Amino acid sequence: MIHYKTHRPDSMWSTLELAESLGWIDENIEPWTPEAADATEASAEDWLKDHDYLILPMEGDALRIADLFCGAGGAGMGLHRAGFDVVGYDINRQPDYPFEFHRTDALGVDLSGFDAVWASPPCQAYTRKSATWGRPRVNDIQHPDLVEPTRQLLVESGLPYVIENVVGAPLDASLMLCGTMFGLRLIKHRIFESNISLGMSPAACDHSDVYNPWQGKGRNAEKFREAQGTPWIPSPGGASRKAGYTGDLSNAIPPAYSKHLGDMLSDAC
């Protein structure tokens, strides 16, 4: 029997409302089966494949990966698409994370029982726009520098790992990825450190026809979600920044990045 788990049902995405109308989701977010729905298993799976924020069925015994500092699951979704059983950990509440989630200090996670690790320690201490984001910052936050303790945890685990962060972070990076390398209309450069070979970039950057979610007219969250390939993730706001909330569009990476590197992690397990 194939089980599926869904994104929280109180979101207002029209596609999720469609799933509810078909009887595929119950109010307690319990696992459900296509056999119980008014649809065939094949049509249910086809529908799920078109909607990223629903967990797809895993075939057989999938490799398990710990998604540390998981946020809303941009990296987690790509790792899932690479075939991993994804478990997320974050010190902040992450109601939009689409996989198994534990609210805890990511640096205290017991990594035994996992096959690989992905870590995205907070990037705000290194980002070049953290001071103002184009206007004076009302809620000035002292962001932690957690790269070194994260690296130490992953090295001691002995597992294949990837650490992701912004350009300028103190990583021993061997690769930089951009959304345009994957056909996305988004410039979002991220660098990656790993204890496995990450190879070369899949393509050159092409910034000639992109969507800029940070400045210019006509910007909105829906366009950002589409450009990044993360339709389930909410837009950031002042209240969320004040609370240190990390599960938003700005902090997430496109799942295409972690799918690309997740395939390499899977091969290394």
Secondary structure by P-SEA (a helix, b strand, c coil): cbbbbbcccccccaaaaaaaaaccccccccccccccccccaaaaaaaaaaccccccccccccbbbbbccccccaaaaaaaaaccbbbbbbcccccccccccccccccccccccccbbbbbccccccccccccccccccccccccccaaaaaaaaaaacccbbbbbcccccccccccccccccccccbbbbbbbcccccccccccccccccccccccccccaaaaaaaaccccbbbbcaaaaaacccccccccccaaaaaaaaaaaaaac
